[in-house]
Amino acid sequence: MEGYSEQAQSLLDLLTEQEVLQLRKHHPFKVDRNEKIRELHRRGVAQYVIAEICGMRRETVGRICNPEQYADQA
């Protein structure tokens, strides 16, 4: 895949094709996608790298990774 930052490309090289498809913005099973996003974040992947791979805004990935932080603002 081309057009990704060095960090994103390194992560893409480690993920399976199925995992990459699961991370996409328009994945039909959002619960599964969000859990994979949280897993990567818990393992130390920066939110901006996840956002780049998913095709989402950083703020959206932040809400997925830290839902309790955003619950009070709703």
C-alpha positions as CSV (number, residue, x, y, z in Angstrom):
1,M,0.0,0.0,0.0
2,E,1.2,3.4,-0.8
3,G,0.7,6.9,0.5
4,Y,1.0,6.1,4.2
5,S,3.4,7.5,6.7
6,E,6.3,5.4,7.8
7,Q,4.6,4.5,11.1
8,A,1.3,3.5,9.3
9,Q,3.2,1.5,6.7
10,S,5.1,-0.4,9.4
11,L,1.8,-1.3,11.1
12,L,0.2,-2.3,7.8
13,D,3.1,-4.7,7.2
14,L,2.4,-6.4,10.5
15,L,-1.4,-6.7,10.1
16,T,-3.1,-9.4,8.1
17,E,-5.3,-8.4,5.1
18,Q,-8.4,-9.4,7.1
19,E,-7.3,-7.1,10.1
20,V,-6.8,-4.2,7.7
21,L,-10.2,-4.7,6.2
22,Q,-11.7,-4.8,9.7
23,L,-10.2,-1.4,10.5
24,R,-11.7,0.4,7.6
25,K,-14.1,3.3,8.2
26,H,-17.0,1.6,6.4
27,H,-16.6,-1.9,7.9
28,P,-20.1,-3.2,8.3
29,F,-19.5,-4.5,11.9
30,K,-18.6,-1.4,13.8
31,V,-18.4,-3.1,17.2
32,D,-15.7,-5.5,15.8
33,R,-13.9,-2.6,14.2
34,N,-14.0,-0.5,17.3
35,E,-12.7,-3.3,19.4
36,K,-9.8,-3.8,17.0
37,I,-9.0,-0.1,17.2
38,R,-9.0,-0.2,21.1
39,E,-6.8,-3.3,21.0
40,L,-4.2,-1.6,18.8
41,H,-4.3,1.5,21.0
42,R,-3.8,-0.6,24.2
43,R,-0.8,-2.2,22.5
44,G,0.8,1.2,22.0
45,V,-0.2,2.3,18.5
46,A,-0.7,6.1,18.4
47,Q,-4.2,7.3,17.6
48,Y,-3.1,9.3,14.6
49,V,-1.6,6.2,13.0
50,I,-4.8,4.2,13.6
51,A,-6.8,7.1,12.1
52,E,-4.6,7.2,9.0
53,I,-5.1,3.5,8.4
54,C,-8.9,3.6,9.2
55,G,-9.6,6.6,7.1
56,M,-11.2,8.4,10.1
57,R,-10.5,11.7,11.8
58,R,-8.2,11.6,14.9
59,E,-11.1,12.8,17.1
60,T,-13.3,9.9,16.1
61,V,-10.5,7.4,16.9
62,G,-10.0,9.3,20.2
63,R,-13.7,8.8,21.1
64,I,-13.5,5.1,20.3
65,C,-10.3,4.6,22.4
66,N,-11.5,6.7,25.3
67,P,-15.3,6.6,25.4
68,E,-15.5,7.6,29.1
69,Q,-13.6,10.8,28.4
70,Y,-16.3,11.9,26.0
71,A,-19.3,10.6,27.9
72,D,-19.5,13.7,30.1
73,Q,-19.4,16.1,27.1
74,A,-22.4,14.5,25.3
